[in-house]
Amino acid sequence: MAHFVWSSDLDTGIDVIDDQHRQIIAMINGLEDARRGVSSTTVADIIEQLVDYTISHFAFEESLMEEAGYVFCRAHKRVHEVFIKRVESLRTRFREGENVTDELGQTLGRWLVSHIRSDDRNYVEVVNRNLKKITSDHSHEGWLARAKRTFFGRRG
């Protein structure tokens, strides 16, 4: 498996999402390095981190889409769910002793690049518009107040 290289056509224009996508690509490349013995980190550790980080990235991305009212959020989430089942299956096979390192790296890399270029592109405008709105809202009932209630259960 060759290393994946980030290219500008993968940029969504949402910095936090692009940073997370770059992190996933770096982890996929780290998996290849570990497989070849270039890295001191074990393949098992990287697989765990990679799958867990990918799942948390999907959850974060879905929360942005939901907050923005993206019309196809449910369908996008379903695509994520199907893919999560696929990588969870690969992780299980690895835990059971099967060498799925190449398959996992290639599956994640190809799928991620394709997903960014197609599915993720579709929500960018709506999410960006909402991010601009919520980051400029400093009112008592603005984004920060809602976030505090969500995370800490209290007002403002």
LUMPAPA-23177 format. One record per residue (C-alpha): residue number from 1; x negated, z, y; residue in three letters. Coordinates in pm, whole numbers. Example, Ala and Ser with C-alpha at 12.3 -4.5 7.8 and 13.67 -1.06 7.14 Angstrom:
! residues 2
<node><k>1</k><u>-1230</u><w>780</w><v>-450</v><r>ALA</r></node>
<node><k>2</k><u>-1367</u><w>714</w><v>-106</v><r>SER</r></node>
END
This chain:
! residues 156
<node><k>1</k><u>0</u><w>0</w><v>0</v><r>MET</r></node>
<node><k>2</k><u>-137</u><w>-94</w><v>342</v><r>ALA</r></node>
<node><k>3</k><u>-107</u><w>119</w><v>651</v><r>HIS</r></node>
<node><k>4</k><u>190</u><w>56</w><v>875</v><r>PHE</r></node>
<node><k>5</k><u>100</u><w>-25</w><v>1234</v><r>VAL</r></node>
<node><k>6</k><u>332</u><w>61</w><v>1521</v><r>TRP</r></node>
<node><k>7</k><u>418</u><w>-237</w><v>1737</v><r>SER</r></node>
<node><k>8</k><u>601</u><w>-254</w><v>2067</v><r>SER</r></node>
<node><k>9</k><u>899</u><w>-429</w><v>1907</v><r>ASP</r></node>
<node><k>10</k><u>975</u><w>-95</w><v>1739</v><r>LEU</r></node>
<node><k>11</k><u>1016</u><w>85</w><v>2073</v><r>ASP</r></node>
<node><k>12</k><u>1377</u><w>179</w><v>2139</v><r>THR</r></node>
<node><k>13</k><u>1317</u><w>295</w><v>2494</v><r>GLY</r></node>
<node><k>14</k><u>1421</u><w>651</w><v>2405</v><r>ILE</r></node>
<node><k>15</k><u>1090</u><w>837</w><v>2417</v><r>ASP</r></node>
<node><k>16</k><u>1185</u><w>1126</w><v>2190</v><r>VAL</r></node>
<node><k>17</k><u>1318</u><w>888</w><v>1923</v><r>ILE</r></node>
<node><k>18</k><u>1014</u><w>661</w><v>1951</v><r>ASP</r></node>
<node><k>19</k><u>785</u><w>963</w><v>1915</v><r>ASP</r></node>
<node><k>20</k><u>970</u><w>1072</w><v>1602</v><r>GLN</r></node>
<node><k>21</k><u>954</u><w>722</w><v>1457</v><r>HIS</r></node>
<node><k>22</k><u>579</u><w>711</w><v>1526</v><r>ARG</r></node>
<node><k>23</k><u>542</u><w>1049</w><v>1354</v><r>GLN</r></node>
<node><k>24</k><u>720</u><w>918</w><v>1043</v><r>ILE</r></node>
<node><k>25</k><u>491</u><w>613</w><v>1038</v><r>ILE</r></node>
<node><k>26</k><u>187</u><w>844</w><v>1073</v><r>ALA</r></node>
<node><k>27</k><u>312</u><w>1053</w><v>781</v><r>MET</r></node>
<node><k>28</k><u>364</u><w>741</w><v>567</v><r>ILE</r></node>
<node><k>29</k><u>7</u><w>640</w><v>648</v><r>ASN</r></node>
<node><k>30</k><u>-108</u><w>994</w><v>568</v><r>GLY</r></node>
<node><k>31</k><u>63</u><w>963</w><v>231</v><r>LEU</r></node>
<node><k>32</k><u>-142</u><w>652</w><v>159</v><r>GLU</r></node>
<node><k>33</k><u>-463</u><w>825</w><v>272</v><r>ASP</r></node>
<node><k>34</k><u>-389</u><w>1124</w><v>48</v><r>ALA</r></node>
<node><k>35</k><u>-309</u><w>896</w><v>-245</v><r>ARG</r></node>
<node><k>36</k><u>-646</u><w>723</w><v>-204</v><r>ARG</r></node>
<node><k>37</k><u>-826</u><w>1056</w><v>-174</v><r>GLY</r></node>
<node><k>38</k><u>-913</u><w>999</w><v>193</v><r>VAL</r></node>
<node><k>39</k><u>-720</u><w>1309</w><v>298</v><r>SER</r></node>
<node><k>40</k><u>-770</u><w>1664</w><v>180</v><r>SER</r></node>
<node><k>41</k><u>-396</u><w>1720</w><v>208</v><r>THR</r></node>
<node><k>42</k><u>-219</u><w>1690</w><v>-123</v><r>THR</r></node>
<node><k>43</k><u>24</u><w>1410</w><v>-190</v><r>VAL</r></node>
<node><k>44</k><u>291</u><w>1669</w><v>-278</v><r>ALA</r></node>
<node><k>45</k><u>259</u><w>1841</w><v>62</v><r>ASP</r></node>
<node><k>46</k><u>288</u><w>1513</w><v>248</v><r>ILE</r></node>
<node><k>47</k><u>589</u><w>1400</w><v>44</v><r>ILE</r></node>
<node><k>48</k><u>767</u><w>1728</w><v>122</v><r>GLU</r></node>
<node><k>49</k><u>684</u><w>1703</w><v>493</v><r>GLN</r></node>
<node><k>50</k><u>773</u><w>1335</w><v>511</v><r>LEU</r></node>
<node><k>51</k><u>1112</u><w>1367</w><v>345</v><r>VAL</r></node>
<node><k>52</k><u>1203</u><w>1684</w><v>538</v><r>ASP</r></node>
<node><k>53</k><u>1093</u><w>1537</w><v>872</v><r>TYR</r></node>
<node><k>54</k><u>1284</u><w>1215</w><v>807</v><r>THR</r></node>
<node><k>55</k><u>1600</u><w>1412</w><v>729</v><r>ILE</r></node>
<node><k>56</k><u>1563</u><w>1623</w><v>1045</v><r>SER</r></node>
<node><k>57</k><u>1497</u><w>1307</w><v>1250</v><r>HIS</r></node>
<node><k>58</k><u>1822</u><w>1158</w><v>1120</v><r>PHE</r></node>
<node><k>59</k><u>2013</u><w>1474</w><v>1215</v><r>ALA</r></node>
<node><k>60</k><u>1863</u><w>1467</w><v>1565</v><r>PHE</r></node>
<node><k>61</k><u>1938</u><w>1098</w><v>1610</v><r>GLU</r></node>
<node><k>62</k><u>2296</u><w>1151</w><v>1491</v><r>GLU</r></node>
<node><k>63</k><u>2346</u><w>1436</w><v>1738</v><r>SER</r></node>
<node><k>64</k><u>2238</u><w>1208</w><v>2023</v><r>LEU</r></node>
<node><k>65</k><u>2480</u><w>939</w><v>1909</v><r>MET</r></node>
<node><k>66</k><u>2766</u><w>1187</w><v>1872</v><r>GLU</r></node>
<node><k>67</k><u>2701</u><w>1339</w><v>2215</v><r>GLU</r></node>
<node><k>68</k><u>2700</u><w>989</w><v>2364</v><r>ALA</r></node>
<node><k>69</k><u>3023</u><w>892</w><v>2192</v><r>GLY</r></node>
<node><k>70</k><u>2862</u><w>600</w><v>2008</v><r>TYR</r></node>
<node><k>71</k><u>3146</u><w>406</w><v>1846</v><r>VAL</r></node>
<node><k>72</k><u>2958</u><w>332</w><v>1524</v><r>PHE</r></node>
<node><k>73</k><u>2812</u><w>681</w><v>1480</v><r>CYS</r></node>
<node><k>74</k><u>2997</u><w>744</w><v>1154</v><r>ARG</r></node>
<node><k>75</k><u>2876</u><w>417</w><v>1002</v><r>ALA</r></node>
<node><k>76</k><u>2518</u><w>484</w><v>1118</v><r>HIS</r></node>
<node><k>77</k><u>2535</u><w>832</w><v>970</v><r>LYS</r></node>
<node><k>78</k><u>2655</u><w>685</w><v>640</v><r>ARG</r></node>
<node><k>79</k><u>2349</u><w>453</w><v>633</v><r>VAL</r></node>
<node><k>80</k><u>2132</u><w>763</w><v>681</v><r>HIS</r></node>
<node><k>81</k><u>2315</u><w>949</w><v>402</v><r>GLU</r></node>
<node><k>82</k><u>2264</u><w>665</w><v>154</v><r>VAL</r></node>
<node><k>83</k><u>1897</u><w>644</w><v>241</v><r>PHE</r></node>
<node><k>84</k><u>1850</u><w>1022</w><v>217</v><r>ILE</r></node>
<node><k>85</k><u>1990</u><w>1011</w><v>-138</v><r>LYS</r></node>
<node><k>86</k><u>1737</u><w>742</w><v>-220</v><r>ARG</r></node>
<node><k>87</k><u>1435</u><w>935</w><v>-89</v><r>VAL</r></node>
<node><k>88</k><u>1562</u><w>1263</w><v>-238</v><r>GLU</r></node>
<node><k>89</k><u>1573</u><w>1085</w><v>-574</v><r>SER</r></node>
<node><k>90</k><u>1213</u><w>972</w><v>-526</v><r>LEU</r></node>
<node><k>91</k><u>1110</u><w>1325</w><v>-433</v><r>ARG</r></node>
<node><k>92</k><u>1282</u><w>1462</w><v>-744</v><r>THR</r></node>
<node><k>93</k><u>1109</u><w>1206</w><v>-963</v><r>ARG</r></node>
<node><k>94</k><u>776</u><w>1307</w><v>-807</v><r>PHE</r></node>
<node><k>95</k><u>845</u><w>1676</w><v>-869</v><r>ARG</r></node>
<node><k>96</k><u>915</u><w>1588</w><v>-1232</v><r>GLU</r></node>
<node><k>97</k><u>569</u><w>1434</w><v>-1264</v><r>GLY</r></node>
<node><k>98</k><u>631</u><w>1066</w><v>-1198</v><r>GLU</r></node>
<node><k>99</k><u>392</u><w>890</w><v>-961</v><r>ASN</r></node>
<node><k>100</k><u>625</u><w>749</w><v>-696</v><r>VAL</r></node>
<node><k>101</k><u>378</u><w>763</w><v>-406</v><r>THR</r></node>
<node><k>102</k><u>353</u><w>387</w><v>-353</v><r>ASP</r></node>
<node><k>103</k><u>725</u><w>335</w><v>-401</v><r>GLU</r></node>
<node><k>104</k><u>810</u><w>614</w><v>-155</v><r>LEU</r></node>
<node><k>105</k><u>566</u><w>492</w><v>110</v><r>GLY</r></node>
<node><k>106</k><u>679</u><w>131</w><v>83</v><r>GLN</r></node>
<node><k>107</k><u>1047</u><w>224</w><v>69</v><r>THR</r></node>
<node><k>108</k><u>1023</u><w>448</w><v>375</v><r>LEU</r></node>
<node><k>109</k><u>805</u><w>210</w><v>573</v><r>GLY</r></node>
<node><k>110</k><u>1003</u><w>-107</w><v>511</v><r>ARG</r></node>
<node><k>111</k><u>1337</u><w>64</w><v>551</v><r>TRP</r></node>
<node><k>112</k><u>1236</u><w>244</w><v>870</v><r>LEU</r></node>
<node><k>113</k><u>1105</u><w>-70</w><v>1038</v><r>VAL</r></node>
<node><k>114</k><u>1415</u><w>-267</w><v>941</v><r>SER</r></node>
<node><k>115</k><u>1644</u><w>20</w><v>1047</v><r>HIS</r></node>
<node><k>116</k><u>1478</u><w>55</w><v>1388</v><r>ILE</r></node>
<node><k>117</k><u>1495</u><w>-319</w><v>1455</v><r>ARG</r></node>
<node><k>118</k><u>1860</u><w>-348</w><v>1362</v><r>SER</r></node>
<node><k>119</k><u>2075</u><w>-34</w><v>1337</v><r>ASP</r></node>
<node><k>120</k><u>1890</u><w>180</w><v>1592</v><r>ASP</r></node>
<node><k>121</k><u>1886</u><w>-97</w><v>1852</v><r>ARG</r></node>
<node><k>122</k><u>2265</u><w>-89</w><v>1856</v><r>ASN</r></node>
<node><k>123</k><u>2297</u><w>267</w><v>1991</v><r>TYR</r></node>
<node><k>124</k><u>2012</u><w>260</w><v>2246</v><r>VAL</r></node>
<node><k>125</k><u>2215</u><w>158</w><v>2552</v><r>GLU</r></node>
<node><k>126</k><u>2490</u><w>415</w><v>2494</v><r>VAL</r></node>
<node><k>127</k><u>2248</u><w>698</w><v>2417</v><r>VAL</r></node>
<node><k>128</k><u>2019</u><w>616</w><v>2710</v><r>ASN</r></node>
<node><k>129</k><u>2314</u><w>610</w><v>2949</v><r>ARG</r></node>
<node><k>130</k><u>2428</u><w>949</w><v>2819</v><r>ASN</r></node>
<node><k>131</k><u>2078</u><w>1099</w><v>2834</v><r>LEU</r></node>
<node><k>132</k><u>2048</u><w>996</w><v>3199</v><r>LYS</r></node>
<node><k>133</k><u>2387</u><w>1149</w><v>3270</v><r>LYS</r></node>
<node><k>134</k><u>2324</u><w>1481</w><v>3097</v><r>ILE</r></node>
<node><k>135</k><u>1975</u><w>1530</w><v>3234</v><r>THR</r></node>
<node><k>136</k><u>2100</u><w>1478</w><v>3588</v><r>SER</r></node>
<node><k>137</k><u>2400</u><w>1713</w><v>3543</v><r>ASP</r></node>
<node><k>138</k><u>2302</u><w>2051</w><v>3688</v><r>HIS</r></node>
<node><k>139</k><u>2654</u><w>2188</w><v>3719</v><r>SER</r></node>
<node><k>140</k><u>2770</u><w>2510</w><v>3556</v><r>HIS</r></node>
<node><k>141</k><u>2938</u><w>2309</w><v>3280</v><r>GLU</r></node>
<node><k>142</k><u>2651</u><w>2063</w><v>3248</v><r>GLY</r></node>
<node><k>143</k><u>2435</u><w>1983</w><v>2951</v><r>TRP</r></node>
<node><k>144</k><u>2216</u><w>2292</w><v>2975</v><r>LEU</r></node>
<node><k>145</k><u>2516</u><w>2525</w><v>2978</v><r>ALA</r></node>
<node><k>146</k><u>2666</u><w>2349</w><v>2676</v><r>ARG</r></node>
<node><k>147</k><u>2332</u><w>2361</w><v>2492</v><r>ALA</r></node>
<node><k>148</k><u>2296</u><w>2736</w><v>2557</v><r>LYS</r></node>
<node><k>149</k><u>2644</u><w>2797</w><v>2419</v><r>ARG</r></node>
<node><k>150</k><u>2569</u><w>2582</w><v>2116</v><r>THR</r></node>
<node><k>151</k><u>2237</u><w>2744</w><v>2035</v><r>PHE</r></node>
<node><k>152</k><u>2282</u><w>3098</w><v>2166</v><r>PHE</r></node>
<node><k>153</k><u>2659</u><w>3148</w><v>2169</v><r>GLY</r></node>
<node><k>154</k><u>2683</u><w>3248</w><v>2533</v><r>ARG</r></node>
<node><k>155</k><u>2781</u><w>3097</w><v>2863</v><r>ARG</r></node>
<node><k>156</k><u>2550</u><w>2948</w><v>3125</v><r>GLY</r></node>
END
